[in-house]
Amino acid sequence: MVRLGRCSSREYVRDEEGHVWRWLMVGCTVACGGEAAKQPAPGPSGGAASVDTGAPTSPLDTLGGIDTSRASPTASSTGDSSRHDTATRGTTTDTDPRCAARTLPREVQLVHGGLVRSALLAGPAVLPDEPMPLVLHFHGYTDSPTQQEGYSGMSEHAAAEGYVVAYPQGTGPVGSFNGGRCCGSAMLADIDDVGFTQALIEGIADHLCIDRTQVYAVGFSNGGFLAHRLACELSDQLAGVGSVAGVMGVDTCAPSRPLPVVQVHGTSDRIMPIGGNALLGYPSVDETMAGWAQRLGCDPTVPVEVYAQGDATCVQWVGCAEPLVQCTIDGGGHTWPGGTAPAVRGRVSQDLDANAFLWDVLSAAP
């Protein structure tokens, strides 16, 4: 990672793949310099807007004129990890400046595939001097990182548990990810969201003290579709995935190695029915889980109940190479259990804390 310059609260660096990153240090939602910083007004993408500090403008301030021809490729299905060096990067603190105590940037930006992409970050108010897990949390179609942060409450959970959560911003006029059959302009334009995810992981791990063996992807709705796709196509970078109200959206799924998968879905979800949507080509949750059971080598027996409280029931398959768990919310809508949501999306269960459950299952896996 090569530092290109610093303009007041903005730091510009170019990584080994040629991406230029802009790290926005102002407007943190965590404590900065010992005092809670104020949140800036939302930007046009729904994320935090940068603050004009009056400092001289950097030549990279608009991210214009950047060579994007070296965009990071999608991880191959061969599982070749020589390029990623996941066994050593971000796992030592001896002489690693990334692990020095510092505050967390609120937003990061990079250019990938000719597009300016961004993500909001949240986590502990004071970063520990040891590698931290990273959770990538993808929002739903037409939502934004800020909305998903509010609906899920995962930032508070990340601060309590000591991990970094990144909320990537989708593309297009309303914000979408290419999860295969879903959704919107990202799907229609075949946006490389798998490559973007890989670039985001690499950049965050190069800048912050991240444990590369504990990188997880979770998503809601459209973001859940992408989480399933990432499990298929980026398994060499991830330690587990979780999908809430999203299903498998790709026809071919051949992960280079097994990884934990958690699915959460409401029985009264009218936007993404638990039984699927034949018109749009969305499979049912049962079909999605049957596919994962086969890929993970699970025993063809009835899953074992591992959680039951109120309207929430979770079952786990046995004999799998990695944990495979499904949680069903009886009467639950198109919502994040334990969080909040607009009334039009249906009932939000408070009998399951999706943040805690996903974290407990995924982080416990070897």
N, C-alpha and C positions, 0 to 999 in steps of 0.2 A: 504494500500500500504506500503510495507516494503522496506526500502532502503537497498540494498545489498552492496553498496560501490560506490566509485566514482574514476574514472581513468582519471585525467585531465579533458578533455571536455566531457567525457562520464559518464553518471550516470546510475546505474543499480538498478532496483527495481523489487520486486516480488509482484504481486497483489493477491487479495483474492481468485482468481480462479486458482492460481498456475502458471500463465504466467510470464515469465521473460521479462522485457522490457529493451531496451537500448535506451537512449535518447541522440542523437548526437547534441551537442550544438554548434559545429563549422560549418563554411561554411554557415551561415545564409544568406538568401536573404533580411532579414530585418535588421534594424540598431541594432548592438550589441555593448553595452557599449558606445553608443553615436557615433559610427562610422560605416559606411556601411562595412559589412564584405565581403570578397571575396568569390565567389562561387567556390567550388572545382570542379575538373574534374568529369564528369559523371562516376558513378560506373557501374559495369557490368549489373545491372538491369535497367539502364537508369536513376536512381536516383542519388542523390549526394553521392559521395564517402566519407567515413570517412577519417579524416586527422590523420596521424601518428604524434603525438605530442612528441614522444620520452619518454613518461612517462612509468613507469613500467606497464607491461601487467596485466590486471585484469584476474582472473581465469574464468570470464564469457565473456571474450572479444570475443571469437568465438561462444558464445552461445551454446557450446557443452555440452553434458551430462545433459541436462535439462529434467526434468520429464514433459512430455506433456500429461500424461494420464488424467489430470484434465482440459482438454480443455473446454472452456465455451460452454454449449449446446445452440442449437437454441431456441429462445423464443417460448414457447408453444402458441398454438392458443387460449388458454383460456384467455390470457391477464393478467395472474397473475403478478402483479407488485411488490409483496412483495420482490422478489429477487433483483429488480432493484432500488427500493426506488427513483423513478424518481421525486417525489414531493419535495424531500429535498436535494438530492445530487447536489452539484455545484450551489446552488441558494442562498447562504448566504455569506456575506463577513465579518461578525462580527469578528470571530476568525479563519477564514479559511486561512491557509498559501498559498493555491493555488491561492488566489486572491491578493497576494502581487505583486507589480509591478515587472515585469521581462521580459526578452526577450523570444522570441519563439524559441523552438528547430526547426532545419531544418528537421530532420528526426527522426522517431521512428521505432523501430523494436521489434517484439515479436515472440515467437514460438506458433503456433496454428496448431493443427492437425498434428504434427510432421514436420511442415514446418516453416522455418524462413520467416516471413511476414514483410512487411515494408510499410511506408507511408511517403510522404513528407508533410510538414506543411508550411503554409504561413498565413499572417494576418497583423495586425497593427504592426508598428515598435516598439511601446511601448505598452505593453498590459495594458488595463484598470484594475482598481481595483474592477471591478464588473463582474459578470458572462457574458460570451460571447456566442452567438450562434455558432454552429458548422455545417459546411457543408462538407459532404463526397462526393468527386467528383471522380467517377470511369472512367478510360480511356477506349478506344476502343480496340478491338482485334488487336494484334501485336503492339500496341502503348505502351507508358510508362507514368508514372506520369509526368516526365519532359516535354514530348511532349504535353500531354493534358493540362498542365499548360500553355505552350506556345500557343497552338492553341486557347484556350478559353480566356486567359487573366483574369481568375477569381481571381488570386492572387491580382492584382491591385484593383479589385472591393472589395475584402475582406478587404484590407487595408483601403479603403475609407469608407466602411460601418461599420467596426468594428466587424467583425466576423473572426473565424478561419476556414480555408479550409484545408482539408486533402485529399491528392491524394494517395489512396492505390495502391500498385503494384500488378498486377495479377500474376498468377503462370504459370509454364511451360516455354518452351524454347523461346516463343515469347510473353508471357504475355496475359493471358486470365482469365476471370471470369466465374463462373458457373451460368449463368442466366436461366438455364432450358434447352431449346433447343439450346442455344448458350453460349459459343463457345469454340472450340478447346479442348486442353488437360484438361482444368478445367472441362468442361462439360463431357468429356469421362471418367475422373477419379472420377467424382462426388465430386469435392472439396467442402468442407463446407464453402463457402464464406458468407453464412448467419451467421454462428457461428463466423467466422473471423470478420465480421462487428460488431457484438455485442461485441466481445472482444476488438476491436479497440475503440469503443465508451466508454466502461467501463474504459479502460486504460487511454485514453486521458482525460476523465472527472475526473479521480482520480488524475491526475498529473497537469492539468491546470484548470483554473477557467471557467468552461463551464456551461451554462444554459441547464440543461437536458430537459427542456420543449421546447427548440429550437434546435433540432438536425434534420438535413435534409439530404437526400440522392439524388444526381443527377448523371447522367451518360451519356456518349456518346456511341452510337452504342452498343457494347457488354456490356459496363457499363450501358447503358440505359435499356437493358434487365434485368440486375441485380437490377436496381432501381425499376422496376416493381415487381420483385420477392420480394424484401425487403418490399415493400408496402403490399404484401400479407402475408409475414411470420414474419415480424419484426415491425409491426405497433405499438406495445406498446412501442417501443424505438424511433420512428420517429414522427416528426411533419409535414412531407410532403415530397413528392418525385417529381423529374422532370426527364424526359427522352428526350434526343435529338437523333434522328435517331436510336432509339431502340424501340422494341415492347414487348408485353407480351410473355414470353417464358415458362410459367408453365401451366399445365392443370388444376390444382386445386388452386384456390385463395380464401382464406377465412380470411381476415384480422380481428383481434380481435376488432378493432375499426376503424371507418372511418377516413381518412386523405386526405389532398389536393393532387391532382395529376395534373401535367402539362406535356403535350406532345408537342414536337416541331419536325417537319418533313418537308423535302423538296420534292417537287413533282417530281424532276428529280434525286432523289437518286437512283443510279444504284446498289449500294452495299447492301442497305436495302430498297428495293422498298416500296413506300408508300402503294402499293396494296398487299404487302406480298410476300412470296416466298413459293409456295405449295410444291416444291421439298424438301426444307429444313424444312418444317413445320412451317414457320413463318407466323403468322396471319397478316392481314392488320392493318393499323392504325385505320380504321373504326371499325373493330372487337374489337381491343384493347380498344377503347374508349367506345364502346357499353357495353363491360363487366364492365368497371368502372362505367358507368352511372347506370347500374343495381345494382351494389354493394353499390353505394352511394345514392341510392333511388332518382335519378334525375327524373324530369318530362319528359315524353316521347314526348317532343316538340323539335322544331328546336332550337339549341343553339343560344344565343344572341351574336352578334359581339361586342367585347370589345376593339379591337385594329385593326387599318388598316393604314398601311403606306407603300407605294411603293409595293414591292413584298410580304410583310408580312401581314397576316390576322390572328387574334386570335378570337376564339369564346369560350363562357362559357355556360355550361349547367345551367339550373335553377332548383330550388327546391331541390338541393342536400344537403346532410348532411355536406359536405365539398366542397370547390371549385374544379371544374373539368374543365380544360381549355385545348384547343388544338390550337396550332399555326401552320399554313401552310405557307411554303415559296414557292411561285410560281417560278419554275425553279431552286430552291435550290438543291444543291448536298448533298453528305454525309459529311456535315460540321457543324460547330458550329456557328450559326448566330452571327455576330458582332465580330467574331474572325478571325483567319487565318487558312489556310489548304493547303496542296500540291495541285497543279492544277489538278492532276489526280482524285481528289475526287469531282470535280465539283465546281460550283459557290458558293461563300460565300456571303450571304446576309448581307448588312450593314443597312438594314431598320428595323432590330430587334436586340436589344442588349439582347442576351439570358441570360447573367448573371444578368442584371438589371431586366428583366421581370420575370425570375424564382424567384429571391429574393423578388421582390415586391409582387408577388402572394402568395408565400409560407410563408413569414414572416408576412404577414398581417392576415393570418388565425388565429383564436383563438386557 
